[in-house]
Amino acid sequence: MTRTTSLQTRYHKESRIVSRKIAGECILVPISSKGGDLDSIYTLNEVGAFIWELIDGEKRLAQIKEIIVDEFEVGPERAEKDLEEFVLQLEQVGAVRSV
Amino acid sequence: MECVSVPSIDCSEFCRRLQGQVSGRRIPLTGSIEVTARCNLRCAHCYINLPAADTKARQEEMSCRDLCRFVDQIVDEGCLWLLLTGGEPFIRDDFLDIYTHSRKKGLLITLFTNGTLLTRRIAEHLAEWPPFKVEITFYGCTEQTYERVAGLPGSFKRCMQGIELLLALKLPVKLKTMVTTLNQHEVEEMGAYAEGLGLEFRFDPLLNARLNGDRTPTQFRISPQEVLALDCADKRRMQEWQEFHDRFMAPPLQPDYLYQCGAGLNTFHIDPYGAMSACMMSRTPSYDLRHGTFQQGWHEFMPDVRTQRWTRDSPCKRCDLISLCEQCPGWAQIEKGDQESRVEYLCEIAHLRANTFGKRASKEKKGVE
């Protein structure tokens, strides 16, 4: 089944994955057996790390999208598409869950 | 705006990438903590196995609270890979608390254990909070050999049970052994046993003296010639040595400095009593974490350790074989009582290796020409 999301959705971070910033790299480290593939860690680029910081269980994706548009050189449509794909990937690896 | 995605990367691959990125920068990416110097086994060759019931050693060990505080501090400084070892770590009733705290902070944990104290409850806990690796040291494939080394009746069976418990829960186990005069005849069998279980296996024949300078463990060393024979007995190990020789054989890059390795640059070690040093071998000088923070030790103390210079002439100072040799300030301190003396045993092994792998390299070179 294809996962979807909407701009009204709020996400919170799962405690099974911990974010670390090491030598300028932002990484997500699965720490419990319920946290997905434990042989791997996940790397986030600058934009991904920026979005990760904004995910707090309070903000809806629509609000996060607005902040991205203000912060980066990107149009609303592209920002929305990229943001939705990104949170769905985060959800798939067990890093976030919709509220 | 660059595309956003969540690429996954294998931990070992990430390790290589990160090490490239931090090259030359002082970030404590990897470290080790000995949570105790006590052990339930009495291995003849071991350098850190105070009796399990040693009350004084137990009382002086860092508390769980202290250890968790240090873990928080090393995480803040950028540590990702942490080795928890002993003695035997599971001899501490609170070890799982220390372990779980470290895991929850996002550290990738390698555990060194003899496996004999593992229980179903411990295995299940580890399965819930999986380590990066559990390395079990075993000492022989037969009860007789194992217990001749370990000095405790019943320990062979308990070790085997421990291995089975972890494997049943698909935990990432690796087997290893210290090669001594007591078990050298079973090294091949131990490798085959590990292979039969689908596990990685490594062995180390280089025994060092006890941390207090007691040389008893050195009585169980195999000879330098036997070390070389082991290098050459295994095709993969021989190839690794050959590649290492061909790649790194060169005079020291900075011959004036005592430290030629990465100790204290991207690594650290903390002993059971809160003394931080550059690595597990190199215990002096050390920084007392009970009277300071990891940050202070890492930034204010460790650079001075790294930049120590030779104070006298030594044959090791400009030796071309330095990369093939285990000689380091730590080995020298433990075995000879000072950081600069040559350890003859290591020197002899390095020369044998250079002779063997150097000849092979020049033969191959002639073949190409």
Contacts between the chains, C-beta under 8 A, distances in Angstrom:
chain1	res1	chain2	res2	distance
A	18	B	104	7.1
A	18	B	105	6.9
A	18	B	106	3.5
A	19	B	106	7.4
A	20	B	75	7.6
A	20	B	80	6.9
A	20	B	106	4.7
A	22	B	18	6.8
A	22	B	27	7.3
A	22	B	29	7.3
A	22	B	78	4.7
A	22	B	80	5.6
A	23	B	18	6.1
A	23	B	21	5.2
A	23	B	22	4.9
A	23	B	25	7.1
A	23	B	27	5.6
A	23	B	29	7.7
A	23	B	78	6.4
A	24	B	21	7.4
A	25	B	18	6.8
A	25	B	21	7.2
A	27	B	14	7.5
A	28	B	6	7.5
A	29	B	80	8.0
A	29	B	106	4.3
A	29	B	108	7.1
A	31	B	103	5.2
A	31	B	104	6.0
A	31	B	106	6.3
A	31	B	129	6.5
A	32	B	103	7.9
A	32	B	128	6.0
A	32	B	129	5.6
A	32	B	130	7.8
A	33	B	127	6.0
A	33	B	128	5.4
A	33	B	129	7.4
A	33	B	130	5.8
A	37	B	8	6.6
A	38	B	130	5.1
A	39	B	10	6.3
A	39	B	11	6.1
A	39	B	172	8.0
A	40	B	8	4.1
A	40	B	9	6.1
A	40	B	10	5.8
A	40	B	11	6.6
A	41	B	8	7.2
A	41	B	9	6.2
A	41	B	11	5.9
A	41	B	14	5.7
A	41	B	108	8.0
A	42	B	6	5.0
A	42	B	7	6.8
A	42	B	8	5.3
A	42	B	9	7.4
A	43	B	7	5.7
A	43	B	9	5.8
A	43	B	14	7.4
A	44	B	4	7.7
A	44	B	6	6.9
A	45	B	2	5.9
A	45	B	4	6.5
A	45	B	5	7.8
A	46	B	2	7.0
A	47	B	1	5.9
A	47	B	2	5.8
A	47	B	3	7.9
A	47	B	4	4.7
A	48	B	4	4.5
A	48	B	5	7.1
A	48	B	6	6.9
A	51	B	4	6.5
A	68	B	1	7.4
A	72	B	1	4.0
A	73	B	1	6.1
A	74	B	1	3.8
A	78	B	1	7.2
A	79	B	1	7.2
A	82	B	1	7.3
A	82	B	3	6.5
A	82	B	4	5.3
A	83	B	4	7.6
A	85	B	4	7.6
A	85	B	5	7.6
A	86	B	4	4.4
A	86	B	5	6.8
A	86	B	6	7.0
A	89	B	5	6.3
A	89	B	6	4.2
A	90	B	6	5.8
A	93	B	6	5.9
A	93	B	8	7.1
A	95	B	6	7.4
